[in-house]
Amino acid sequence: MTIRNLDDLLAEGVSGRRVLVRADLNVPLDKQSGEITDDGRIRAVLPTLSALVQAGAKVVVCSHLGRPKGAPDPQFSLRPVAGRLGELLGAPVHFAEDTVGDSARACVAELADGQVALLENLRFNAGETSKDDAERSAFADQLAALGDAYVDDAFGAVHRKHASVHDVPARLPHVAGRLVLREVEVLSRLTGSPERPYVVVLGGSKVSDKLAVIEALLPTVDRLLIGGGMCFTFLKAQGHEVGTSLLEKDMVETCRNLMERAPGKIMLPVDVVAADAFAPDAAHDTVPADGIPSHRLGLDIGPETVAGFAAALSQAKTVFWNGPMGVFEMAAFANGTRGVAEAITKADAFSVVGGGDSAAAVRALGLDESSFGHISTGGGASLEYLEGKTLPGIAALEN
């Protein structure tokens, strides 16, 4: 990879220099209390921030949070993140009330060497996500003016052609942070010559969301295990009744073609947990995958499927997992995701968790994060990397 990294920047010296760090601090917040419910993404950027602080840089952190509509929205403020980031760094983090306005400029100007400031949500500015090059460029100019060098450590955003990811690197000396470098190194192992057997586990709700990565992986993997809501479209393609389960009717023929192209390679559930309703206290039981009652919907894979998936994983030397096996947020429908995750940790394999809901499930279910080879911070970015797409943020760092 022809990208300069943080060590190159540190070797040049950053003491007294303003270093603009694009982080991915898009953490989930409790809707009632506004408190952070999972600080995994904040922890992921700590190695980069700590190294810059120790080297005496004036660290200016920027990030998005949620999907505001290009204007300030209190529910998407990064203020709670500033507090948690300060706790983890062991020093106060200065917070700017805007991103590139008077507060941001004053906040950055007041930084002493080794101090950290966090700018308000990038997406409070329409220029951040604009598809108009001129509008995005104008915002990038304002943002770049707050730094003397740029570090991209937001892997979860590198697949977006946004100002802070794609345009700012062209305006400042730029390097990849510790997290981005690690992510690319790990995913390169999967796209290069992975040790075999190579087993991929895909879940989540929709086949359409994962079709491109299935198309890309099918020729290269040894087994493809499919659970989550997307499995019901595959089961329908086999001619089975799926009741009121999530179903993409326009994808049934596509699923049938995928299975015909790779006979025996795609492994589907043999039993599912079917419920009367999409609710945590809904009546439910385990039924054969080819015998889902017409009035019920599948919300998890069943124990026989977990055992079968575990057997396939036990033979693997490389594993990639993206997407939960069921509605893990509800205790009654979390056993499939837990069982498959535990099977991955027991396998004698290099394992990669592909970010997003999979990473959230690992933490929500109380699983040991260190028992996985790598937990990505970018669900969409990791999938697009495996698809072979050019990621705008990575391309910008290579230039």
MARNU-560492 format. One record per residue (C-alpha): residue in three letters; x, y, z. Coordinates in steps of 0.1 Angstrom, whole numbers, padded with zeros to 4 digits. Each point is the difference from the previous one (the first is absolute). Example, Ala and Ser with C-alpha at 12.3 -4.5 7.8 and 13.67 -1.06 7.14 Angstrom:
+------+-------+-------+-------+
: mifi :    px :    py :    pz :
+------+-------+-------+-------+
:  ALA :  0123 : -0045 :  0078 :
:  SER :  0014 :  0034 : -0007 :
+------+-------+-------+-------+
***
This chain:
+------+-------+-------+-------+
: mifi :    px :    py :    pz :
+------+-------+-------+-------+
:  MET :  0000 :  0000 :  0000 :
:  THR :  0015 :  0033 : -0011 :
:  ILE : -0014 :  0021 :  0028 :
:  ARG :  0021 :  0020 :  0025 :
:  ASN : -0010 : -0009 :  0035 :
:  LEU :  0000 :  0016 :  0034 :
:  ASP :  0035 : -0011 :  0008 :
:  ASP :  0013 :  0020 : -0030 :
:  LEU : -0017 :  0031 :  0013 :
:  LEU :  0013 : -0005 :  0035 :
:  ALA :  0035 : -0005 : -0013 :
:  GLU : -0002 :  0035 : -0017 :
:  GLY : -0011 :  0015 :  0034 :
:  VAL : -0034 :  0013 :  0009 :
:  SER :  0008 :  0019 :  0032 :
:  GLY : -0019 :  0033 : -0001 :
:  ARG : -0016 : -0009 : -0034 :
:  ARG : -0038 : -0001 : -0004 :
:  VAL : -0009 : -0035 : -0011 :
:  LEU : -0035 : -0005 : -0014 :
:  VAL : -0012 : -0035 :  0007 :
:  ARG : -0031 : -0014 : -0018 :
:  ALA : -0014 : -0025 :  0024 :
:  ASP : -0031 : -0022 : -0001 :
:  LEU : -0018 :  0009 :  0033 :
:  ASN : -0034 : -0009 : -0014 :
:  VAL : -0010 : -0018 :  0032 :
:  PRO : -0036 : -0010 :  0010 :
:  LEU : -0018 :  0022 :  0025 :
:  ASP : -0029 : -0009 :  0022 :
:  LYS : -0030 :  0019 : -0013 :
:  GLN : -0013 :  0009 :  0034 :
:  SER :  0031 :  0008 :  0020 :
:  GLY :  0024 :  0010 : -0029 :
:  GLU :  0027 : -0022 :  0016 :
:  ILE :  0024 : -0021 : -0021 :
:  THR : -0010 : -0036 :  0000 :
:  ASP :  0031 : -0014 : -0018 :
:  ASP :  0033 :  0018 :  0001 :
:  GLY :  0019 : -0025 : -0022 :
:  ARG :  0007 :  0025 : -0028 :
:  ILE :  0013 :  0026 :  0025 :
:  ARG :  0024 : -0026 :  0014 :
:  ALA :  0011 : -0010 : -0035 :
:  VAL :  0015 :  0034 : -0007 :
:  LEU :  0019 :  0003 :  0033 :
:  PRO :  0033 : -0014 : -0012 :
:  THR :  0003 :  0027 : -0027 :
:  LEU : -0011 :  0028 :  0023 :
:  SER :  0022 : -0011 :  0029 :
:  ALA :  0030 : -0002 : -0023 :
:  LEU : -0006 :  0036 : -0012 :
:  VAL : -0006 :  0013 :  0035 :
:  GLN :  0032 : -0015 :  0013 :
:  ALA :  0019 :  0015 : -0029 :
:  GLY : -0012 :  0034 :  0009 :
:  ALA : -0024 :  0007 : -0029 :
:  LYS : -0030 :  0023 :  0002 :
:  VAL : -0026 : -0026 : -0008 :
:  VAL : -0032 :  0011 : -0018 :
:  VAL : -0025 : -0029 : -0003 :
:  CYS : -0030 :  0001 : -0024 :
:  SER : -0027 : -0026 : -0006 :
:  HIS : -0036 : -0005 : -0010 :
:  LEU : -0028 : -0014 :  0021 :
:  GLY : -0033 : -0013 : -0014 :
:  ARG : -0017 :  0015 : -0030 :
:  PRO : -0009 :  0037 :  0006 :
:  LYS : -0012 :  0019 : -0030 :
:  GLY :  0029 :  0023 : -0006 :
:  ALA : -0009 :  0023 :  0029 :
:  PRO :  0005 :  0000 :  0038 :
:  ASP : -0023 : -0025 :  0018 :
:  PRO :  0005 : -0003 :  0038 :
:  GLN : -0008 : -0038 :  0000 :
:  PHE :  0031 : -0006 : -0021 :
:  SER :  0024 :  0022 :  0019 :
:  LEU :  0035 : -0015 :  0007 :
:  ARG :  0001 :  0017 :  0035 :
:  PRO : -0006 : -0034 :  0018 :
:  VAL :  0028 : -0015 : -0020 :
:  ALA :  0024 :  0028 :  0011 :
:  GLY : -0007 : -0009 :  0036 :
:  ARG :  0006 : -0038 : -0005 :
:  LEU :  0031 :  0006 : -0021 :
:  GLY :  0014 :  0022 :  0028 :
:  GLU : -0006 : -0028 :  0025 :
:  LEU :  0018 : -0026 : -0022 :
:  LEU :  0029 :  0023 : -0007 :
:  GLY :  0003 :  0011 :  0036 :
:  ALA : -0001 :  0037 : -0008 :
:  PRO : -0027 :  0025 : -0009 :
:  VAL : -0010 :  0003 : -0036 :
:  HIS : -0009 :  0035 : -0012 :
:  PHE : -0033 :  0001 : -0019 :
:  ALA : -0008 :  0024 : -0028 :
:  GLU : -0036 :  0010 : -0004 :
:  ASP :  0003 :  0000 : -0038 :
:  THR :  0022 : -0017 : -0026 :
:  VAL :  0018 :  0028 : -0019 :
:  GLY : -0015 :  0032 :  0015 :
:  ASP :  0011 :  0024 :  0027 :
:  SER : -0002 : -0025 :  0028 :
:  ALA :  0021 : -0026 : -0019 :
:  ARG :  0027 :  0026 : -0009 :
:  ALA :  0002 :  0013 :  0036 :
:  CYS :  0001 : -0035 :  0014 :
:  VAL :  0028 : -0010 : -0022 :
:  ALA :  0019 :  0032 :  0006 :
:  GLU : -0001 : -0005 :  0037 :
:  LEU :  0015 : -0036 : -0001 :
:  ALA :  0033 : -0005 :  0018 :
:  ASP :  0024 : -0027 : -0012 :
:  GLY : -0014 : -0035 :  0009 :
:  GLN : -0036 :  0012 :  0003 :
:  VAL : -0030 : -0013 : -0019 :
:  ALA : -0030 :  0018 : -0014 :
:  LEU : -0031 : -0016 : -0015 :
:  LEU : -0020 :  0019 : -0027 :
:  GLU : -0037 : -0001 : -0002 :
:  ASN : -0017 : -0025 : -0024 :
:  LEU :  0014 :  0003 : -0035 :
:  ARG : -0034 : -0008 : -0015 :
:  PHE : -0015 :  0032 :  0016 :
:  ASN :  0016 :  0015 : -0031 :
:  ALA : -0016 : -0007 : -0034 :
:  GLY :  0034 :  0001 : -0017 :
:  GLU :  0012 : -0031 :  0018 :
:  THR : -0022 : -0024 : -0019 :
:  SER : -0009 :  0021 : -0031 :
:  LYS :  0002 : -0016 : -0034 :
:  ASP :  0008 :  0034 : -0014 :
:  ASP :  0038 :  0002 : -0003 :
:  ALA :  0002 :  0038 :  0005 :
:  GLU : -0021 : -0001 :  0032 :
:  ARG :  0020 : -0029 :  0014 :
:  SER :  0033 :  0016 : -0010 :
:  ALA : -0010 :  0033 :  0017 :
:  PHE : -0007 : -0018 :  0033 :
:  ALA :  0032 : -0020 : -0004 :
:  ASP :  0020 :  0032 : -0002 :
:  GLN : -0015 :  0013 :  0033 :
:  LEU :  0007 : -0033 :  0017 :
:  ALA :  0035 : -0004 : -0013 :
:  ALA :  0008 :  0035 :  0013 :
:  LEU : -0003 : -0014 :  0036 :
:  GLY :  0030 : -0023 : -0005 :
:  ASP :  0036 : -0002 : -0012 :
:  ALA : -0002 : -0037 : -0007 :
:  TYR : -0028 : -0026 : -0004 :
:  VAL : -0005 : -0035 :  0014 :
:  ASP : -0028 : -0022 : -0012 :
:  ASP : -0009 : -0025 :  0027 :
:  ALA : -0037 : -0004 : -0010 :
:  PHE : -0001 : -0033 : -0018 :
:  GLY : -0038 : -0001 :  0004 :
:  ALA : -0002 :  0031 : -0023 :
:  VAL :  0026 : -0007 : -0027 :
:  HIS : -0026 : -0013 : -0024 :
:  ARG : -0017 :  0034 :  0000 :
:  LYS :  0010 :  0028 : -0024 :
:  HIS : -0004 :  0026 :  0027 :
:  ALA :  0020 :  0032 :  0005 :
:  SER :  0018 : -0011 :  0032 :
:  VAL :  0009 : -0033 : -0016 :
:  HIS :  0006 :  0006 : -0037 :
:  ASP :  0008 :  0037 : -0004 :
:  VAL :  0020 :  0011 :  0031 :
:  PRO :  0029 : -0024 : -0007 :
:  ALA :  0007 :  0019 : -0032 :
:  ARG :  0005 :  0032 :  0020 :
:  LEU :  0023 : -0012 :  0028 :
:  PRO :  0029 : -0024 :  0005 :
:  HIS : -0019 : -0033 :  0007 :
:  VAL :  0005 : -0034 :  0015 :
:  ALA : -0020 : -0030 :  0011 :
:  GLY : -0006 : -0004 :  0037 :
:  ARG :  0007 : -0032 :  0020 :
:  LEU : -0036 : -0013 : -0004 :
:  VAL : -0003 :  0006 : -0038 :
:  LEU :  0034 : -0016 : -0006 :
:  ARG : -0010 : -0031 :  0021 :
:  GLU : -0034 : -0003 : -0018 :
:  VAL :  0016 :  0001 : -0035 :
:  GLU :  0027 : -0025 :  0011 :
:  VAL : -0026 : -0024 :  0013 :
:  LEU : -0024 :  0002 : -0029 :
:  SER :  0029 : -0004 : -0024 :
:  ARG :  0006 : -0034 :  0015 :
:  LEU : -0036 : -0010 : -0009 :
:  THR :  0002 :  0013 : -0036 :
:  GLY :  0035 : -0014 : -0006 :
:  SER :  0007 : -0036 :  0007 :
:  PRO : -0019 : -0009 :  0032 :
:  GLU :  0010 : -0032 :  0018 :
:  ARG : -0026 : -0027 : -0008 :
:  PRO : -0026 : -0011 :  0006 :
:  TYR : -0014 :  0035 : -0002 :
:  VAL : -0035 :  0002 :  0015 :
:  VAL : -0022 :  0031 : -0002 :
:  VAL : -0031 :  0006 :  0022 :
:  LEU : -0025 :  0025 : -0012 :
:  GLY : -0031 :  0012 :  0017 :
:  GLY : -0021 :  0031 :  0003 :
:  SER : -0034 :  0008 : -0014 :
:  LYS :  0003 :  0004 : -0038 :
:  VAL :  0016 : -0020 : -0028 :
:  SER :  0001 :  0031 : -0021 :
:  ASP :  0023 :  0017 :  0025 :
:  LYS :  0024 : -0029 : -0002 :
:  LEU : -0004 : -0010 : -0037 :
:  ALA :  0032 :  0017 : -0012 :
:  VAL :  0022 : -0016 :  0027 :
:  ILE : -0016 : -0034 : -0006 :
:  GLU :  0007 :  0003 : -0037 :
:  ALA :  0036 :  0010 :  0008 :
:  LEU :  0006 : -0027 :  0026 :
:  LEU : -0017 : -0030 : -0015 :
:  PRO :  0028 : -0010 : -0023 :
:  THR :  0026 :  0003 :  0027 :
:  VAL : -0015 : -0014 :  0032 :
:  ASP : -0002 : -0037 :  0010 :
:  ARG : -0033 :  0004 :  0018 :
:  LEU : -0026 :  0028 :  0003 :
:  LEU : -0023 : -0003 :  0030 :
:  ILE : -0031 :  0022 : -0002 :
:  GLY : -0023 :  0009 :  0029 :
:  GLY : -0019 :  0031 :  0012 :
:  GLY : -0030 :  0014 : -0019 :
:  MET :  0017 : -0005 : -0033 :
:  CYS : -0002 : -0038 :  0003 :
:  PHE : -0037 :  0000 : -0006 :
:  THR :  0003 :  0012 : -0036 :
:  PHE :  0024 : -0029 : -0006 :
:  LEU : -0023 : -0024 :  0017 :
:  LYS : -0028 :  0013 : -0022 :
:  ALA :  0022 : -0006 : -0030 :
:  GLN :  0002 : -0036 :  0011 :
:  GLY : -0038 : -0002 : -0002 :
:  HIS : -0006 :  0002 :  0038 :
:  GLU : -0029 :  0018 :  0018 :
:  VAL :  0015 :  0029 :  0020 :
:  GLY : -0033 :  0012 :  0016 :
:  THR :  0001 :  0038 :  0008 :
:  SER :  0039 :  0000 :  0002 :
:  LEU :  0019 :  0028 : -0016 :
:  LEU :  0000 : -0007 : -0037 :
:  GLU :  0014 :  0018 : -0031 :
:  LYS : -0022 : -0015 : -0027 :
:  ASP :  0020 :  0017 : -0028 :
:  MET :  0031 : -0017 :  0012 :
:  VAL : -0013 : -0036 :  0001 :
:  GLU :  0012 : -0008 : -0035 :
:  THR :  0034 :  0016 :  0007 :
:  CYS :  0004 : -0022 :  0030 :
:  ARG : -0010 : -0031 : -0020 :
:  ASN :  0027 :  0009 : -0026 :
:  LEU :  0026 :  0005 :  0027 :
:  MET : -0006 : -0035 :  0014 :
:  GLU :  0001 : -0015 : -0035 :
:  ARG :  0033 :  0016 : -0007 :
:  ALA :  0016 : -0013 :  0031 :
:  PRO : -0016 : -0034 :  0009 :
:  GLY :  0007 : -0011 :  0035 :
:  LYS :  0020 :  0032 :  0009 :
:  ILE : -0029 :  0020 :  0015 :
:  MET : -0012 : -0014 :  0033 :
:  LEU : -0035 :  0011 :  0012 :
:  PRO : -0019 : -0005 :  0033 :
:  VAL : -0017 : -0034 :  0005 :
:  ASP : -0021 :  0013 :  0029 :
:  VAL : -0011 :  0035 :  0012 :
:  VAL : -0016 :  0016 :  0030 :
:  ALA : -0035 :  0011 : -0012 :
:  ALA : -0021 :  0025 :  0019 :
:  ASP : -0036 :  0013 : -0001 :
:  ALA :  0012 :  0036 : -0001 :
:  PHE :  0031 :  0022 : -0002 :
:  ALA :  0002 :  0006 :  0038 :
:  PRO :  0023 : -0011 :  0028 :
:  ASP : -0029 : -0018 :  0018 :
:  ALA : -0016 : -0016 : -0030 :
:  ALA : -0009 : -0037 :  0001 :
:  HIS :  0026 : -0020 : -0019 :
:  ASP :  0015 : -0034 : -0005 :
:  THR :  0025 : -0018 : -0022 :
:  VAL : -0012 : -0014 : -0033 :
:  PRO :  0016 : -0016 : -0031 :
:  ALA :  0011 :  0025 : -0026 :
:  ASP : -0023 : -0017 : -0025 :
:  GLY : -0030 :  0001 :  0024 :
:  ILE : -0005 :  0036 :  0011 :
:  PRO : -0037 :  0006 :  0008 :
:  SER : -0017 :  0024 : -0023 :
:  HIS : -0009 :  0024 :  0028 :
:  ARG :  0035 :  0001 :  0016 :
:  LEU :  0032 :  0018 : -0007 :
:  GLY :  0036 : -0013 :  0005 :
:  LEU :  0020 :  0022 :  0024 :
:  ASP :  0031 : -0022 :  0006 :
:  ILE :  0017 : -0031 : -0013 :
:  GLY : -0006 : -0032 :  0020 :
:  PRO :  0023 : -0022 :  0021 :
:  GLU :  0005 : -0026 : -0027 :
:  THR :  0011 :  0028 : -0024 :
:  VAL :  0024 :  0013 :  0027 :
:  ALA :  0015 : -0034 :  0003 :
:  GLY :  0004 : -0004 : -0037 :
:  PHE :  0015 :  0034 : -0004 :
:  ALA :  0023 : -0007 :  0029 :
:  ALA :  0012 : -0032 : -0016 :
:  ALA :  0009 :  0018 : -0032 :
:  LEU :  0018 :  0027 :  0019 :
:  SER :  0020 : -0025 :  0020 :
:  GLN :  0017 : -0010 : -0032 :
:  ALA :  0008 :  0036 : -0011 :
:  LYS :  0034 :  0017 :  0000 :
:  THR : -0014 :  0034 : -0010 :
:  VAL : -0034 :  0014 :  0010 :
:  PHE : -0018 :  0032 : -0010 :
:  TRP : -0033 :  0007 :  0018 :
:  ASN : -0024 :  0029 : -0009 :
:  GLY : -0036 :  0002 :  0012 :
:  PRO : -0018 : -0015 :  0030 :
:  MET : -0018 : -0033 : -0003 :
:  GLY : -0033 :  0013 :  0015 :
:  VAL : -0015 :  0028 :  0020 :
:  PHE :  0028 : -0001 :  0026 :
:  GLU : -0013 :  0032 :  0017 :
:  MET : -0029 : -0022 :  0014 :
:  ALA :  0012 : -0027 :  0024 :
:  ALA : -0024 : -0026 : -0013 :
:  PHE :  0016 :  0003 : -0035 :
:  ALA :  0037 :  0005 :  0009 :
:  ASN :  0011 : -0036 :  0003 :
:  GLY :  0008 : -0005 : -0037 :
:  THR :  0023 :  0030 : -0001 :
:  ARG :  0016 : -0009 :  0033 :
:  GLY :  0005 : -0037 : -0011 :
:  VAL :  0016 :  0009 : -0033 :
:  ALA :  0022 :  0027 :  0016 :
:  GLU :  0012 : -0025 :  0027 :
:  ALA :  0007 : -0026 : -0027 :
:  ILE :  0022 :  0026 : -0019 :
:  THR :  0020 :  0007 :  0032 :
:  LYS :  0006 : -0038 :  0005 :
:  ALA :  0012 : -0006 : -0036 :
:  ASP :  0037 : -0002 : -0006 :
:  ALA : -0003 :  0028 : -0025 :
:  PHE :  0009 :  0036 : -0008 :
:  SER : -0034 :  0016 :  0006 :
:  VAL : -0013 :  0034 : -0011 :
:  VAL : -0033 :  0015 :  0012 :
:  GLY : -0012 :  0024 : -0027 :
:  GLY : -0011 :  0029 :  0021 :
:  GLY : -0035 :  0015 :  0002 :
:  ASP : -0027 : -0022 :  0018 :
:  SER :  0025 : -0029 :  0003 :
:  ALA :  0024 :  0020 :  0021 :
:  ALA : -0029 :  0014 :  0020 :
:  ALA : -0012 : -0035 :  0006 :
:  VAL :  0034 : -0011 :  0013 :
:  ARG : -0001 :  0027 :  0026 :
:  ALA : -0038 : -0002 :  0008 :
:  LEU :  0003 : -0037 :  0006 :
:  GLY :  0030 :  0004 :  0023 :
:  LEU :  0024 : -0020 : -0021 :
:  ASP :  0037 :  0003 :  0004 :
:  GLU :  0011 :  0024 : -0028 :
:  SER :  0036 : -0012 :  0003 :
:  SER : -0010 : -0035 : -0011 :
:  PHE : -0006 :  0012 : -0035 :
:  GLY :  0029 :  0007 : -0023 :
:  HIS : -0013 :  0034 : -0010 :
:  ILE : -0033 :  0020 :  0006 :
:  SER : -0004 :  0025 : -0028 :
:  THR : -0015 :  0034 :  0007 :
:  GLY : -0015 :  0004 : -0035 :
:  GLY : -0028 : -0023 : -0011 :
:  GLY : -0007 :  0016 : -0033 :
:  ALA :  0036 :  0009 : -0006 :
:  SER :  0012 : -0036 :  0006 :
:  LEU : -0026 : -0014 : -0023 :
:  GLU :  0009 :  0024 : -0028 :
:  TYR :  0037 : -0008 :  0005 :
:  LEU : -0007 : -0037 : -0004 :
:  GLU : -0021 :  0008 : -0031 :
:  GLY :  0031 :  0015 : -0016 :
:  LYS : -0014 :  0035 : -0001 :
:  THR :  0022 :  0031 :  0001 :
:  LEU : -0006 :  0017 :  0033 :
:  PRO :  0002 :  0038 : -0004 :
:  GLY :  0017 :  0005 :  0034 :
:  ILE :  0027 : -0025 : -0007 :
:  ALA :  0006 :  0013 : -0035 :
:  ALA :  0004 :  0035 :  0014 :
:  LEU :  0027 : -0012 :  0024 :
:  GLU :  0018 : -0017 : -0028 :
:  ASN :  0002 :  0032 : -0021 :
+------+-------+-------+-------+
***
